[in-house]
Amino acid sequence: MEPIKSLVGAEFPLFAFSHCRDVVAAVSRAGGFGVLGGSSFTPESLERELKWIDEHVNGMPYGIDILVPEHQSFGPATDMASLAAQVPKEHIDFAVGLLRKHGITVQPEDVVDKLPPATLPEVGEALMDVAFRHPIRLIVNALGIAPPSMIERARRHGIPVGALVGAKEHAVRQVKAGVDLLIAQGGEAGGHCGEVSTLVLVPEVLRAIKPIRDVPVLAAGGIMNGAQMAGCMAMGAAGAWTGSVWLATAEAETSETFKQKMISANSRDTIRSKSRTGKPSRQLKSSWHDAWDGPDSPGALPMPIMAMISIPTFARIDKAADSGNAAAKELVSYWVGQGVGLIDAVRPAAAVVREFQQEFADAVERLAATIES
């Protein structure tokens, strides 16, 4: 399973991106490589999460993903008062009206976040301060070129840097910038993704970077089982980067309502929309998207301003839905890829790793038998 084992220490090159520390630790203990989505935390809460992982990962390797976008749209001031002032009243009123329509009582001040967006550069730097105090084996950035400070600081700590890419030209720029690992994320993926499918993107990226430098490439997007993972590695990928499959694990941070919606969903029930972060990201389609992407909507705001509405709003939606509000359940959504159609039950994270390993081994055996015949 080289070169991944040499690079980050993982026995099995299955990378599990999750915002849940329990998933990260469980996957790493089972032989995979857990990656904590660090941008969902403040520096203080991230310190607590990483300390907990250190204590529960049994010395196995893990990493962290910090979202530092290359491009954002906000004014010169980035204090909370200035950012909050950039949220138009019509967007606040639209969010309030949408929630009230679905039986959720809110006031205008309830739908604008009070915490600085995690995508601000200074927040990213503070999160890195925390991350590099812990024994992480990988740090990853998304939404553009990994910032020079991340690469420089990682070099000083002897930590490899990974980056997500959705097009071959992005991969070339990342390799030239100095990253050590690429995640080629196809349009099937949940969260922020491009439009090129994984099946096309992986070989495109491998071909594009070959003349520049030998950098391992992980396949990402729609990968929900070990057979798919084996197929991607047959194309030349060094392993698989997965996210959506962990949302339906017993340990995941997702609400019970969302987990049940995942089990009921098919691959056509996702949508790429700007209505959650301000940039196109794939989510489970719900009444939220019908409203914000509909003709009466004031339109999505740019990143990070849109997230200042969606973060507190979805927290209230999830709470109401899990409390039995049937109308609120219509709004429930989360980032998830088209592979959601392959989810049929909630399983422990360690069991999912074992299933990946067995399915991978079976697929490799089938391929070998085909060659031998």
N, C-alpha and C positions, 0 to 999 in steps of 0.2 A: 504493500500500500504506500510505497514511496511515490512522490517526494513529500507527501503530507505528514507522515510520521516524523521525518527529519525536521520539517519546518515548524510544526506546532505540537508534536508529541502524541497525536491521536492514533489509536490502534486501528480504528475503522474510520474512513474518511467521510463520515456522515456528520455534517454541520447542522446544528439545530438553533435557529434564531428564535428567541423568545423574550418577552418582557417579564417573564416569570422566573424568579430565582430557583424555584423548585424544579422546573423543567430543565433548566441549565444544569443543575447539579445532578439530576437523575440521568440525563443523557450522557454526561461525562463519566459518571460512575459506571454506566453500562458499556462504555467503550467508544462512544461517539465523542463529539466535541460540541459542548454547549456554548452558545454565544448570547450574552445578555444584551437586550436592546436598551442601552444606557440613557438614551435621550428622553425616555419617559419619566426620568427622575430628576430631582434637584441634586446638587452636589452632596447635601447632607443625607438625603435618602439613599443616594447611590453608595455612599460610604457604608451604610447599614447593610445594603443588599450584598455588596461584594464581601464584606466581613462574614456575612452568613454563608455565602457560597464557599469562601475559604474554609470555613469550619465544617462544611457538609459535602465537599466534593471528594474527600478521601485522597487528596494529593493528585487527583487526575487533572489534566489540562482543560482550561476554558478560556474564552475570550470575551471581548466587549465590542459592541457596535455603537458608535457615536455619530449622530447626524449633524454634519456641518455643511450645509448647502453652499455650493459655489456662487449661486445667485439668489438674492432675496429682494423683496420690494418693500422698503419702509424708509421713513425720513431719516435725517441725520441723527436725531436723538432716539435712543433705544431704551429709555427708562419707561416704566410701566404706565405712567400718566400720559406720556407722549404717544405710546403705542395704543393705549385705550382710546385716545382722542381720534385715532385714525379709523376706528370702527364706526361706520356710518349709522345714523339712527335708523334708517330704513332696514338695514340688515338686522339690527337688534330687534326691531319691531317684528320683522318677519320670523325670526327665531322664536320669539315669545308667542306669537300667534300660532305657529306650527305646534309648539308644545301644548299650548292650551287647547287646541283643536283635538289633541290626543289625550286629554284628561290629565295633563301635568301642569299644576299651578306654579307659575314662576313670575318674577318681576324682572324688569329690564336689567337691573344690576346683577341678576343671577346668571345671565347668559354671556358674560364677558369675563374671561379668565383674569385672575388677580396675580398670577405668577408669570415671570418672564418666560417667553417662549424658549424651549430648549434648543431651537435652531439658531438662536443669536450667537455670533462668534464668541462673545465673552463667556456665555454659558458653556459652549463647547470646550473652551479652554479650561474652565473650572472643573468640568466633568473629567477632562484628561488629567488634571491635577490629582483627582481622586483615583482614577484608573491606574495610573502609573505607580501608585503606592501599594498596589496589590500584585500578586504573582500571576497576572494575566499572560497568556501565551500568544495572543493576537489582538490587534485593534483594527477595526474596520470603519470606513467612512462610506457614506452614500450621497447621492445627489450632487455629483460633480467631482472634480479633482480633489484628492486628499490634500488638506491644507499643508503647506510647508512645515508649519509648527508641529503638526502631528507626525510627519515623517521624521523630522529632526529629533523630536523628543523620543520617539520610538527607537531610533537608532541608538541614542544614548543609553536606553534601557535594554537594548538587545531584543526588542519585540518586533516581529514582522508586522507589516501594514498591509491590510487588504482593502479592496475597493470594489463596489458594485458598478457594473456597466451594463448598458442596454443597447449598445451599438458598437461596431468594430472600431469606429474612429475614437470613441470614448476610451476603449481599451488601449489604443495606441498612445493616447495622451497620458493615461495613468501609468503605463509602463515607462514612458519617458520621464515622468515625474518621480519615479523611483519606488513604486509599490512592489511588494513581494508576492502578492496573491491577488488574483482577479476572480470576481464572482460574476459570471456572465448570466444575467437575469433576464429571461424571456418575458414576453408580454403576458403569459399565462399567470405570472406571479401575483401574489397579493401585495398590497402596499404600492409604493412608487415604482413604476416599471415603464419600459418603453413599449413599442408595438411589434418588435420582431420576435418570432417564436423561439423557444429554447432550442428546438431541433435545428433551426437555421443559424441562430446566434452563436452557439458554441463552436462549430467548425469555422465560422467566419472569424471569430476572435482568435482562435488558435492560429489560423493562417496569417492574420494581420500582424500578430506580435512576433511570429517566428523569426523574421529577419532582424528584430531589434534586440530581444533578450529572452532567455528561457524563464518564463514565469508560469507557475502552476495555475490552472484555470478550473474553478468549480462551476458546475452546471446548476442553474437555479431556475425555478418557474414551472409549476405544475407537477413537481416530483413528490409523489405520495407513497411510493413503495420501493422495495429493493430491486425489482425488475427494471423499473424506470431508471434507477440509479446505475445499474449495470449497463443499460443501453447508452446512457450519457458517457460513461467511462469507456465504452467501446468506441465512441466518437473521438476520444482523446482527453476528456475531462479527467482531472485528478481526483475528483470526488463530487459530492452533492451538497448544495446549500439548500436547506429546507426551512419552511416557516409555518405554512398553513396547517400541515399535518399535526403540529403540536398544539394548535388551538383547541383541538377536540380531545386533549388528554385530561386525565383527572386532576392533574396539578395546575393546569393552565389558568391564567388570570381572567379569561373570558367568562362572561356571565352565563348562568345556567340557561337562560333564555336563548342566548346566541348559540350555545353548544347544540341545543335542540334544533335551532334553525339550520345549523350546519348539516346535521344528520339528514334533515328533510330536503336540503337543497340539491340542485343538479348543477352541472358545469356551466349552464347558461344563465344562472342566477346571480352572476357577478357583474359589476360595471366599473369602468374606469371613469372617475369623476374628480373634479376639483373641489367638490363641496365639503370636503373634510379638512384638507390642509392648504388648499390654494394651488396645488400642483396635481396633475393627474395621478391618481392612485386607485388600484383595484380593490373593491370592497364588495360585501354582500349587498345586493340591491334591496332597498327598502323604501318605505314611504318618504323617508328623508330625501332620497335622491329624486323621487317623483316631484317633490316640492321644490328643492333647490335647483334642479335642472329643468324645471318646468317653465312655462311661459309667463307666470306671474312672479317669478323669482327676481330679486334685485341682482342676482348673479354672484358667483363665488368671488371672494376677495383674494388678493395675492398672499403668498406665504410671507411672514408667519401670521398675518392678521386673521385669516380665515380660521386657523386653529384656535385663536383666542375665543372664538364663538363655539366651535365644535367640541372642544375639550370639556368645559363645564356642562354643556348641553347634553352630551352623550352620557356623562356621569349621572345626570338626572333621569335620562331615558332608561338606562340600565337598571337603576334603583327602582323606578316605577314599574318596569316590566317584571322584574323578579319579585315584586310585591303583589303581583296579580293583576296589574292594570293591562287588560287585554288590548286596549287601543294603543298603549305605549309600545307593546310588542311589535306593532306594525312599523315602528321607527327603528327598532334595534338593528344595528349593523356593526361591522368591524372589518378590518382589512383581511381579505382572504382571496386566495387564487382560484383559478378555474378547476383545480384538482379537488375542490370541495365536493364534487359529485362522487368522489371515491371514498368519502367518509361515511361510514355506516354505524359507528358506535363510538362511545367514549372509552378510551383505554389508558392504562398507566403509561407514562412516558418510557419507562424501562422496557415495557412489553413492546412498544412501537419500535424501539431500537432492535430488539431481538427479532422481530418480524422482518425488519429491513435486512438484517444480516442473513436470515434464512432465505428470504426471497432473492437476495443478491447472489448467494451461493447457488441456489437452484438455477437462476438465469445464466450464470457463468457456466454451469455444468451443461445446460442445454446448448449454449453456443459452442462449447468444446465438442459436444457430440455431433453437432452439425458439421464442424470442420473435419472431424475424424471420419464421418460417413462419406 
